[in-house]
């Protein structure tokens, strides 16, 4: 096996292709300005469960959200929420976040199985897409981890 075969096997090349297309659409630069903590009006571009790619937690289920800032100095910049969902407190954090989105037509926010949870999140994303925007408080906790709190929901 060549090194290229190894890389192709171990790297999500389809995901990488999407990342390349997005980087090229945004001027072809990967060195984005860091968005400071603060309150931003955002839309949600992506919300899903996927496998964690970090070495320590590779393959574990992770909830991810990509927010896009809609106005101001950081317009079109993205913020990324990533939360492992392997322990009860982690799923509790995600449940709290999902409930704050105020999406009523997708049923009760609860975890039963990963498949059911994924279906719920996909249904919520479909309901949100193009119809809701949010006032997001982006901060840091005592340990330096990013925090995301929905302060208000707007119909578009």
N, C-alpha and C positions, 0 to 999 in steps of 0.2 A: 504494500500500500504506500503510495506516495504521500508526501506532506500535503499536497493539494487535495487528495482524496480524504485525508484525515480532517482537514479544515472544512471541506464540503460536508462531511458527516457531522461534525461537531458544532457548526455555526448555522444558524437559521438564515440561509442565504435568501430565501423568499422575503423574510422580514427585512434583511439587509437591503435588498433591492428597493423595497418600499421606503426605507430610511434615506437611501440615496436620492430617490425621486423627490422626496420632501425637501431634502437639503438643497438640491438643485433648484427647486421651485422657490426657495427662500434665499436665493442669491449664491448658492453653492458653498456656503461657509458653515463649518461645524462649530466655530467658536462664537457662540451666541453670548450676548450680554447676560449676566446673571440677573434675574428678576429679584429685587429686594422684597423682604417681607412687607406686607401691606394689604390693602383691600382693593380688589379688582373686579370689574364687570367682565364676566367670562361666558363662553359657551363650552359645552363638552363635545370634543371631537371624537373621542373614543372612550368606551367604558367596557371592560371585559375581564374575564378570568383567563389567565394564561400561565404557562410554566415559568417559574422564576429562572433567570439566566445566570444569577450570581453563582460563583464557584461553591460557596458555603451552602446555598439552598437550591442548587440546580435541580430542576424537575419538580419542585414543590409548587402547589397551587398559590397563585398570587392574584390579587385584585388590583387592576390598574385603571387609572383615569388620566386622560390627556385633556387639560383645559387650555383654551386659547383666549388670550386677553383681547378684548374688543375695542378698547380705546385708551387714549393717553400715551405717555412716553414709551410704554412697552407693548403697544398695540401689535397684534399678531405673534407676540412671544408666547411660548407654551410653558405651562407648569405641569409637572407629572406627579401623581399620587400613586404610590406602590405600597401595598400591604399584603404580607404573607397571610394566608388564611388556613393555618394548620392547627391553631389553638382557639379555644373558646373566646378569650378576650379579644383576639384579632378579628374574629368574625363579628363579635359584638361592636367593635369600632366601625367595621364596614356597614353593619346594619344601621347604626346611628347615622352614618353619612348618607346611606341610601334613603332613609326616612326623611332626612332634611331636604331632599330634592323635591319633596311634595308631589310625587307622581302617584295619582290616585287610581288610575285605571289598570294597574298591574297586579293587584292583589296585595296580600299581606307580605311585608318584608320579614322573611324568616329563612333560616337555613335548615334543610332536612337532609339533602344529599348535594354533592358537588354538581351533578347534572341538573337538579331542580334549581339550585342557586344560580347556575349559569343561565338557565332559561329565564329566570326572573330578571337578571341583570340585562340580558339581551332585550327582553320586552321593555324594560325601563329605558334603555338606550334608544329603542325605536320610538317610544313616546316622547322622549326629550328632543330628539334630533330635529332641528329646525323650528321647534315650537316653544322652547324654554331657554332662558338665559338666567345667569345667577350672579349675585353679589358674593364674592368669595373672599374670606379672610385667610390670607396665607401667612403662616407664622412658623416659629420654631419652638420646640418644647425644651425643657431643662437639659435634655441630653443632646440637643442640637438637631433632632430629627424634624423634618418638615411637618407642619400641621395644616389641615384644610378644613375650614368651617363655612358652611353655607349660611349667609346672613339674610338673604332675601332671594325670592324667585320671581322672575318676570316672564309673562307670556309675550311671545313675539308676534 
